Amino acid sequence: MSLSRDLAQTREFFTSRASGWEDRHPDDDVSFKLAVDQLRLSPGDAAVDAGCGSGRALAPMRDAVGSQGAVLGIDATPAMLHEASRLGRQNISVCALGDVGRLPVRDNCVAGILAAGLLPHLPDPVGTLREMARIAQPGARLAVFHPIGRLALAARHQERGAHAHDMNIDPDRIGPLLAEGGWTLELLDDGEDHYLALAVCNG
């Protein structure tokens, strides 16, 4: 399978940083849990971590949906999924290699989707948001999340040479992007030390 230029660059960027990823960001567990809490998942629900990376959100997702629920983590970087496996995350959920623009999930079945650190790496955010809306139940919730402030994130991307589309999460842009993708923005928390855009599926 040939990769798009953006996907190939994203994979290259994260491959070199996958090993020990969470050791370099040790304080993010609490903020990830708080983001998952915003999805308001219930026992028996299905949930997706789109762009799951090392799988940091998978444990709180599993806790929320219980043993009868389903949790899928999907990421485009094999090295990140290897790190997730090393950390035992495959015992919590299914961790799959794939493109978030083509999710291996049937229509209208997911109650909550987390997109942590994802949108700045998407050249076509609307297409991916529509794909997320396809798998979402009516009223399902989407959390676009970063455990770092938006401006600090952009500075980090620039410093590290990441090929990023940081304008995707600009406060003036995120609402229209979500709307075009089939979601209604409910909450925007553009904090100095975190970012959360919470949306509800229109389907």
C-alpha angles and dihedrals in degrees: 000000000000116000127224115247092252094048092047091051092047091050091049092049095051097038092066091049103039099095109084092000094149092046088063092050102037098156099057100089095086094048092048090053091050090051091051089049088060089064089067093215120186132206110283095025125130117234135183130205102204109203091010097178109184090355100252094154096046097087096054089044091053091047089054099048097036128208092309093055130080128236125189126186115192128184137165096220117081092199091058091051089049088055090049089052092048088054092051096250093135086072089060102045146348108282112199136183110232153110116280087216089067107037117192092227132107123246124281099001108108124090099190139017128193118202103184116178090346115110097064088060094054121093088188106037094162092056091051093046089052090051089052089049089052093061095039126098116234106278094019115149130236123197116200099195144175124179088215133058118271096244093045089049092054090049090050092051091050093047093049096042096243117170095233139162097210092167087074090080097040109134091239092049107039097071095052091043091053092046092052088049095053101266136111117221110233102170136013117192105180097177130172092245102029144018128217129172110180118196139176125222115249095206 
